[in-house]
Amino acid sequence: MKILILGAGQIGSSVAASLAREDDDITVVDTNPDFLQALQDHYDIRTVQGHASHPDVLARAGAADADLVLAVTDNDESNIVACQICHNLFHTPTKIARIRNNTYLENPEIFNNDTISIDMLISPEQIVTDYIERLINHPNALQVLDFAGGRVQLVAVKAFHGGPLVGNPLKELRDHIPQTETRVAAIFRDGSPIIPKAETIIEAGDEVFFIAASKDIMSVMGELRRLDKPYKRIMLAGGGQIGSRLAKALENDYQLKLIESNPKRAEFLAGELSNTIVLLGDVANEELLKEEDIDQVDLFCALTNDDEANILSAMLAKRLGARKVLSLINRAAYVDLIESSSIDIALSPQQATIGSLLAHIRRGDIVAVHSLRRGAAEALEAIAHGDKNSSLVVGRRIDEIGLPPGTTIGAIVRNDKVIITHHDTVIEAEDHVILFLINKRYIPEVERLFQVGFSFF
């Protein structure tokens, strides 16, 4: 697939890096030569310097041959114009635009082939906001990912001493919760993946990924660790796009405080938010945190645009007594450094966003993708089409399907019914199949499994 990425900022460069490891033909456009050189130094991609919305630049970048254009510059209007030019002049089949302004997002009907031709809008800020909101609703989880319209969830938790299953083999899970169906998709121990088997012993500190119907998530979680109390008091550090959206989503259900360092922004937020205490100050000010009873806070979220400020404020909040801390971190190297530090959850906005884009890039009928473990692993939802003659999965038991190494089919959704899979589960046409891959280099093989042969047509 030929993919044209407009914008080499954090989102554009992260997507380019992710796709460059696969077989896609990638071209990146940006005005900043340093950004482009950094990508060329590390990946086998083509770069073009220039304005993403200029027709001559798009022509040089190969828009006429592109299968997909991804407009992710920092300017909404540039992204919109670029997509429209690609549609009108170059007839690019699929156009995706990053949009930040709520005025556009609240009126999606203007983006269609009759007005402005954009196939998909993405808002990284809203994606991250939704992601954090799911984590807040599941206080014990490291990640919570939705599939099949939220009917199935893939959850990552850290196993702790005291969990009923810790120190015991996985085969005992069914004995502990006989009325609940679940499947452990993968275990990461000291950063390395373990393929789960019936005899696998869960150890304290393991990062366990399991799949279950959404209604059963808490039951399974209770087998791996003592369940934390729900959050009540939450403090948000940073009132930018993500902080303000999250405050609006949470303020009617939690006791909320928000710290913002910009006086004008703080005044604006105080008028916009009805049930949130807005504080003017430095997010890493120890005296301010103490004055606002940080030791009584259940969750501290560092959400500024500054990685260093987020890391320092989260670590300070934890030292001063906050029960749990979450930090947004853009630089992948920083995420690796603090993984074992006092910060409970390090969240990469790029990795949270990439999944929304990958669903449009993957071959086969892939409807949802989540990038995991900083891009090393992947979970996806694919729809099975065809019959036993035209498909490599339909009409076959799971143990008959040639799944790549480290790939698990954890669940299927059939006519709105969630089925946790076993080795003898048979895939039927139109099943939504939830897969987990501990090594994303096998993605092309999974895609081929879900592509229908020509005999189907």
Summary of the structure (lengths in Angstrom):
residues: 457
radius of gyration: 22.9
end to end distance: 22.2
largest distance: 70.3
contacts: 1565
relative contact order: 0.10
helix: 36%
strand: 27%
